[in-house]
């Protein structure tokens, strides 16, 4: 019997009722890829402070570098990223010159002997660039800092926007991990979300990537899309599994048309209910688990031996703006319009306007427009939230070792949160732990450690 035809057990139904009573189907909460979350950034952080944080990086450090390319030849309606459409290569070429100048400014501030533990090109569609532009950009990056011996260089690849010449350029530059967005393979759903990308086109792109010795592959797939059913998501997941990605991110589609106006093209009356979203997630989750993928955090999956799986086993899994990561660098520098950097001292975000970002860079300045300087309380709460999101567990020994808080005070916090969830968590002097049956509530549980007002920030569904 196919998975979508299996009747829900009474145990599952009781668990759904329990999750519903605790707000799973009603709550709007952050994804907690940062703490505090981006809506709470302010103009407290400017280009001067950003520059001082860069110069404070210790010599010989390994850092991460993210490059944002905000252009797409077509704007997918489901996407809420900072992107803009273009029908010609000229704006992309002009933006490339801005990126190169920004990298030169960065080089002047970076201490000596810094290397890159992670390099990621995102967007938008980085593969909109020509092969020559990719080679040019890679050269500019490596003039700032080389890749470390164990570095990962990943690029978001649109199978509709890639060819042999561009793949050759990326491979020659050192790309060793590719990231491909799938979303859903069903053609009706693809038309509804404005993203046509066939299985055959995707398979061909992946084969070309692997032909060049790039064996590490990430894939994104969405649940909660319009007209999605358990049968359809089963078919899409099975097609994805046939491509054997090393990592999969199973993201819930966030319908936020007040933030991303293009999402108004998506008919809201065709979106699944929160209860149906949970069923879609569980259907996909079981398929990945049955195929041997380890569950990573709340929404990622990885094959045995992949860096994410190894990091989770070692208790070193981390969370940042790209989701879950095994990168242990303390510094992530974002280059390009709207990019966000993270330092031990806080967050800094470049101006989201491409024109304003370009104007600042042409004046020889960083375009830092906002950010947040960490308080001790931010760091404490942020680590607790990250531990819950990564490990479903907060260790009292770790927190009291690294922060100025007593075991008694931490235990009181654990007990208060556990009480808010009807005692379904495990709270003790040693830890706060989220049992498997309660893990769909993880983001809601994390919210209880969030000290910031959420009334002004509009977040996505908790499921």
PyMOL commands that set and color helices and strands:
alter all, ss='L'
color gray80, all
select helices_A, chain A and resi 3-5+10-21+38-40+47-55+90-109+126-128+131-144+159-161+164-173+187-193+199-211+230-241+261-265+268-270+274-290+307-313+354-362+376-391+396-402+407-420+436-447
alter helices_A, ss='H'
color red, helices_A
select strands_A, chain A and resi 28-29+62-69+71-72+84-85+115-123+146-157+177-183+216-223+247-252+294-296+300-302+318-320+323-325+332-335+340-343+346-350+368-373+393-395+426-427+431-433+460-461
alter strands_A, ss='S'
color yellow, strands_A
deselect
rebuild
show_as cartoon
